[in-house]
Amino acid sequence: MSTHLHQMPRRVYPLRVLGMGLGGVVTAVVLQSRDASLAAWLGVLLPAFVWPHVAYWIAVRSADPYRAEIRNLLVDSAITGAWVPLMHYGLLPSVLLCTLTMVDKITTGIKGLWARSVPGMLGAGLVTGLITGAPVVLESSLTVVIACMPVLMLHTLSVSVVSYRLIRKVSRQNQELEVLRRIDAVTGLYDRAHWEAQAQEALRRHVSTGAPASLLMLDIDQFKMVNDSRGHTTGDEVIRVVAAVVRDCLRAGDCAGRYGGDEFAVVLPGASGEEAAQLATRIREKVEHSRFRDFADLRVTSSIGVAALDSRHATLLDWLNSADAALYEAKATGRNRVVTAK
């Protein structure tokens, strides 16, 4: 069973203590105004202040805490139904407690739980009504009305807090999933769509404010030979190591991603061509001196093209073509070097 399901009794326990306690207080106020019997008082006080702890004890010691807690939640509804005749069917407290009980079932997120609780609630109310022969007194005194107010307010606030925390948690998880969705599985760098979006934003800022930016295009030299001679597993390891080198050399705000195959792109917002060339040289040197734990004799190098934004780059494609042309020149003139676009 998942940890999430296993911890359900611990999450429900404080809410049950609060909910049953408040409901018991309202019901007790009504009993006081009706001169109720000792049996009626016990029928309220025991479920209100003892049952929450018994329910928690049952659930955490069960072989299946999740299913045990579901049964406990159904018992909660039955208890509420049984309280209605004890309150002589007082309209305000009866509707309030039954409604809040249904809300509790809905907010668990368990499909159909509220509907499953209705028969137990109605059945417990019917049986209790037959046993007690309670008369129907729909109106409520001012004291009962006042007693209902804290229940309504505190219950609403507690449900709101739980819902808010759940929304925040889901929001964080969605943000984490969004980040993971943009990450290339092999390299741990951003995918092409993301780094291109960052490059497009850098280009927009350059056009509107003149802010500098540079782009690196990196290719692993003779990578096909590595794949052909040592296999794709080794090739993937080489890509991961080079990606780690690139990631370690980045400044805050830089964005590195996989262009495709063994090629990488690095967007450097705020970097001049000279600054970008220095960073590219640092990457090239670290790649050249990289060592592989399982392949002691393996050496790899890289070629890097650098393109700083200027007036020739009206579009992202223009900028990419400049960096790609510089990369092509680096490979054509001997590899393992950095070339800056002219």
C-alpha positions as CSV (number, residue, x, y, z in Angstrom):
1,M,0.0,0.0,0.0
2,S,1.3,3.5,-0.8
3,T,2.5,5.8,1.9
4,H,-0.2,8.3,0.9
5,L,-3.0,5.8,1.6
6,H,-1.3,4.5,4.8
7,Q,-1.1,7.9,6.3
8,M,-4.8,8.7,5.7
9,P,-5.9,7.9,9.4
10,R,-3.3,10.5,10.6
11,R,-4.7,13.1,8.3
12,V,-8.3,12.4,9.2
13,Y,-7.8,12.1,13.0
14,P,-7.5,15.8,13.9
15,L,-10.3,16.7,11.6
16,R,-12.5,14.1,13.2
17,V,-11.7,15.3,16.7
18,L,-12.6,18.8,15.7
19,G,-15.7,17.9,13.7
20,M,-17.2,15.4,16.1
21,G,-16.4,17.6,19.1
22,L,-18.1,20.6,17.6
23,G,-21.1,18.5,16.5
24,G,-21.3,17.1,19.9
25,V,-21.4,20.5,21.5
26,V,-24.2,21.6,19.3
27,T,-26.2,18.5,20.0
28,A,-25.5,18.8,23.7
29,V,-26.9,22.4,23.7
30,V,-30.1,21.0,22.1
31,L,-30.3,18.2,24.7
32,Q,-29.9,20.7,27.5
33,S,-32.9,22.6,26.2
34,R,-34.9,19.4,25.8
35,D,-34.3,17.9,29.3
36,A,-32.8,14.8,27.7
37,S,-32.3,11.4,29.4
38,L,-29.0,10.0,30.5
39,A,-29.1,7.6,27.6
40,A,-29.4,10.4,25.2
41,W,-26.5,12.2,26.8
42,L,-24.3,9.2,26.5
43,G,-25.4,8.7,22.9
44,V,-23.9,12.2,22.2
45,L,-20.9,12.5,24.5
46,L,-19.4,9.1,23.8
47,P,-19.4,9.4,20.0
48,A,-18.4,13.1,20.1
49,F,-15.4,12.8,22.5
50,V,-14.4,9.1,22.6
51,W,-15.2,7.8,19.1
52,P,-12.5,9.9,17.3
53,H,-9.7,8.3,19.4
54,V,-11.2,4.8,19.1
55,A,-11.5,5.2,15.3
56,Y,-7.9,6.3,15.0
57,W,-6.8,3.3,17.2
58,I,-8.8,0.9,14.9
59,A,-7.4,2.4,11.7
60,V,-3.7,2.5,12.6
61,R,-3.7,-1.1,13.9
62,S,-5.6,-2.4,10.9
63,A,-3.8,-4.5,8.3
64,D,-5.4,-2.1,5.8
65,P,-5.6,1.4,7.4
66,Y,-7.1,2.9,4.3
67,R,-10.1,0.6,4.2
68,A,-10.5,0.8,8.0
69,E,-10.6,4.6,7.7
70,I,-13.3,4.4,5.0
71,R,-15.4,2.3,7.4
72,N,-14.7,4.9,10.2
73,L,-15.9,7.7,7.9
74,L,-19.2,5.8,7.3
75,V,-19.6,5.4,11.0
76,D,-19.1,9.2,11.4
77,S,-22.1,9.7,9.1
78,A,-24.2,7.1,11.0
79,I,-23.5,8.9,14.3
80,T,-24.6,12.2,12.8
81,G,-27.8,10.6,11.6
82,A,-28.4,9.1,15.0
83,W,-28.1,12.6,16.6
84,V,-30.9,14.0,14.6
85,P,-33.7,12.3,16.5
86,L,-31.9,13.1,19.8
87,M,-32.2,16.8,18.8
88,H,-35.9,16.2,18.2
89,Y,-35.3,16.9,14.5
90,G,-34.4,20.5,15.1
91,L,-34.2,22.0,11.7
92,L,-31.2,24.2,11.9
93,P,-28.8,21.9,13.9
94,S,-29.9,18.8,11.9
95,V,-29.4,20.4,8.5
96,L,-26.1,21.9,9.6
97,L,-24.6,18.7,11.0
98,C,-25.8,16.5,8.1
99,T,-24.6,19.0,5.5
100,L,-21.1,19.4,7.1
101,T,-20.9,15.6,7.4
102,M,-21.5,15.3,3.6
103,V,-19.0,18.0,2.9
104,D,-16.4,16.1,4.9
105,K,-17.0,13.0,2.8
106,I,-16.7,15.0,-0.5
107,T,-13.5,16.7,0.6
108,T,-11.8,13.4,1.1
109,G,-11.7,13.1,-2.6
110,I,-12.8,9.4,-2.4
111,K,-15.2,8.8,-5.3
112,G,-18.8,8.1,-4.2
113,L,-18.0,8.1,-0.4
114,W,-20.7,10.7,0.3
115,A,-23.3,8.6,-1.5
116,R,-22.2,5.5,0.3
117,S,-22.7,7.3,3.6
118,V,-26.3,8.3,3.0
119,P,-27.9,4.9,3.8
120,G,-26.1,4.6,7.1
121,M,-27.0,8.2,8.1
122,L,-30.7,7.6,7.2
123,G,-30.8,4.2,8.8
124,A,-29.2,5.3,12.0
125,G,-31.6,8.2,12.2
126,L,-34.6,5.9,11.6
127,V,-33.5,3.3,14.2
128,T,-32.8,6.0,16.8
129,G,-36.1,7.7,16.1
130,L,-38.0,4.5,16.6
131,I,-36.1,3.6,19.8
132,T,-36.5,7.0,21.4
133,G,-39.9,7.9,20.0
134,A,-38.6,11.5,19.8
135,P,-41.2,14.2,18.9
136,V,-40.6,16.5,15.9
137,V,-39.7,20.0,17.1
138,L,-38.4,21.9,14.1
139,E,-37.8,25.3,15.7
140,S,-34.6,26.2,17.5
141,S,-33.9,28.5,20.5
142,L,-31.6,31.4,20.2
143,T,-29.1,29.5,22.3
144,V,-29.0,26.7,19.8
145,V,-28.7,29.2,16.9
146,I,-25.7,30.8,18.7
147,A,-24.1,27.3,19.3
148,C,-24.4,26.5,15.6
149,M,-22.4,29.6,14.6
150,P,-18.9,28.4,15.8
151,V,-19.5,25.0,14.2
152,L,-20.2,26.6,10.8
153,M,-17.3,29.0,11.0
154,L,-14.7,26.7,12.4
155,H,-15.6,23.8,10.1
156,T,-15.6,26.1,7.0
157,L,-12.2,27.5,8.0
158,S,-10.7,24.0,8.7
159,V,-11.9,22.7,5.3
160,S,-10.6,25.8,3.6
161,V,-7.2,25.3,5.2
162,V,-7.0,21.7,4.2
163,S,-8.1,22.6,0.6
164,Y,-5.6,25.4,0.4
165,R,-2.8,23.1,1.5
166,L,-3.9,20.5,-1.0
167,I,-4.0,23.1,-3.8
168,R,-0.5,24.4,-2.9
169,K,0.8,20.8,-2.9
170,V,-0.7,20.0,-6.3
171,S,0.6,23.3,-7.6
172,R,4.1,22.5,-6.5
173,Q,3.9,19.0,-8.0
174,N,2.6,20.4,-11.3
175,Q,5.5,22.8,-11.3
176,E,8.0,20.0,-10.7
177,L,6.3,17.9,-13.4
178,E,6.6,20.9,-15.8
179,V,10.3,21.2,-15.1
180,L,10.8,17.4,-15.6
181,R,8.8,17.6,-18.8
182,R,11.4,20.1,-20.2
183,I,14.4,18.0,-19.2
184,D,16.1,15.6,-21.6
185,A,16.3,12.2,-20.0
186,V,19.8,11.3,-21.1
187,T,21.7,14.6,-20.4
188,G,19.6,16.2,-17.6
189,L,19.7,19.4,-19.7
190,Y,16.7,21.2,-21.1
191,D,15.0,20.0,-24.2
192,R,15.1,21.9,-27.5
193,A,11.8,23.6,-27.1
194,H,12.8,25.1,-23.8
195,W,16.2,26.4,-24.7
196,E,14.9,27.8,-28.0
197,A,12.3,29.7,-26.0
198,Q,15.0,31.1,-23.8
199,A,17.0,32.1,-26.9
200,Q,14.0,33.7,-28.4
201,E,13.5,35.8,-25.2
202,A,17.2,36.8,-25.3
203,L,16.8,37.9,-28.9
204,R,13.7,39.9,-28.0
205,R,15.5,41.7,-25.2
206,H,18.4,42.5,-27.5
207,V,16.1,44.0,-30.1
208,S,14.2,46.1,-27.6
209,T,17.0,47.1,-25.2
210,G,20.3,46.2,-26.8
211,A,21.1,43.7,-24.1
212,P,23.9,41.4,-25.2
213,A,23.6,37.7,-25.5
214,S,25.5,34.9,-27.0
215,L,24.9,31.3,-28.2
216,L,27.2,28.3,-28.1
217,M,26.8,25.3,-30.3
218,L,28.8,22.3,-29.1
219,D,29.4,19.0,-30.9
220,I,31.3,16.0,-29.5
221,D,34.2,15.2,-31.9
222,Q,34.2,11.7,-33.6
223,F,31.1,10.7,-31.6
224,K,29.9,8.3,-34.3
225,M,33.2,6.5,-34.0
226,V,32.6,6.1,-30.3
227,N,29.2,4.7,-30.9
228,D,30.3,2.3,-33.6
229,S,33.4,1.0,-31.8
230,R,32.1,0.9,-28.2
231,G,28.4,0.7,-28.5
232,H,25.5,3.0,-27.7
233,T,25.7,2.5,-24.0
234,T,29.2,4.0,-24.0
235,G,27.9,6.7,-26.3
236,D,25.2,7.6,-23.8
237,E,27.8,7.8,-21.0
238,V,29.9,10.2,-23.1
239,I,26.9,12.4,-23.7
240,R,26.1,12.4,-20.0
241,V,29.6,13.3,-19.0
242,V,29.9,16.2,-21.5
243,A,26.4,17.4,-20.4
244,A,27.6,17.5,-16.8
245,V,30.7,19.5,-17.8
246,V,28.5,22.0,-19.6
247,R,26.1,22.3,-16.6
248,D,29.0,22.8,-14.2
249,C,30.4,25.7,-16.3
250,L,27.1,27.6,-16.6
251,R,26.6,31.0,-14.9
252,A,23.3,31.9,-13.1
253,G,20.7,32.6,-15.7
254,D,22.4,30.6,-18.5
255,C,20.4,27.9,-20.2
256,A,21.9,24.7,-21.7
257,G,20.0,22.1,-23.7
258,R,20.3,19.3,-26.1
259,Y,20.1,20.3,-29.8
260,G,20.0,16.7,-31.0
261,G,22.2,13.6,-31.0
262,D,25.6,14.7,-29.6
263,E,25.1,18.4,-30.1
264,F,24.3,20.9,-27.3
265,A,23.2,24.5,-27.3
266,V,24.0,27.1,-24.6
267,V,22.1,30.4,-24.3
268,L,24.1,33.0,-22.5
269,P,22.0,36.1,-21.7
270,G,24.0,39.2,-21.0
271,A,27.3,37.7,-22.3
272,S,29.4,39.4,-24.9
273,G,31.2,37.4,-27.6
274,E,34.4,37.6,-25.7
275,E,32.8,36.4,-22.4
276,A,31.0,33.6,-24.3
277,A,34.3,32.5,-26.0
278,Q,36.0,32.3,-22.6
279,L,33.2,30.1,-21.2
280,A,33.3,28.0,-24.3
281,T,37.1,27.5,-23.9
282,R,36.6,26.4,-20.3
283,I,34.0,23.9,-21.4
284,R,36.3,22.6,-24.2
285,E,39.2,22.2,-21.8
286,K,37.2,20.3,-19.2
287,V,35.7,18.0,-21.8
288,E,39.2,17.2,-23.1
289,H,40.3,16.3,-19.6
290,S,37.3,14.3,-18.7
291,R,37.8,10.7,-17.6
292,F,35.4,7.8,-17.6
293,R,35.2,5.4,-14.7
294,D,34.5,2.4,-16.8
295,F,36.5,3.3,-19.8
296,A,39.9,4.5,-18.6
297,D,41.4,4.7,-22.1
298,L,38.6,6.7,-23.6
299,R,39.2,10.4,-24.4
300,V,36.8,12.7,-26.0
301,T,37.0,16.3,-27.3
302,S,34.5,18.9,-28.4
303,S,34.2,21.6,-31.0
304,I,32.3,24.8,-30.1
305,G,30.9,27.6,-32.2
306,V,30.2,31.0,-30.6
307,A,27.8,33.6,-31.9
308,A,27.1,36.9,-30.2
309,L,23.9,38.7,-31.1
310,D,24.3,41.6,-33.5
311,S,22.4,43.4,-36.3
312,R,22.7,40.4,-38.6
313,H,20.4,38.3,-36.4
314,A,16.9,39.4,-37.2
315,T,15.5,36.0,-36.3
316,L,16.4,33.1,-34.0
317,L,17.2,31.1,-37.1
318,D,19.7,33.7,-38.2
319,W,21.4,33.4,-34.8
320,L,21.4,29.6,-34.8
321,N,22.9,29.6,-38.3
322,S,25.7,31.9,-37.2
323,A,26.6,29.6,-34.3
324,D,26.2,26.5,-36.4
325,A,28.5,28.0,-39.1
326,A,31.2,28.7,-36.4
327,L,30.8,25.2,-35.1
328,Y,31.3,23.8,-38.7
329,E,34.4,25.9,-39.0
330,A,35.8,24.5,-35.7
331,K,35.3,21.0,-36.9
332,A,36.6,21.6,-40.4
333,T,39.8,23.2,-39.1
334,G,40.9,20.4,-36.8
335,R,38.3,19.9,-34.1
336,N,38.8,20.4,-30.3
337,R,38.6,24.1,-30.7
338,V,36.4,27.2,-30.2
339,V,35.5,29.4,-33.2
340,T,33.6,32.7,-32.9
341,A,31.3,33.7,-35.7
342,K,32.7,36.5,-37.8
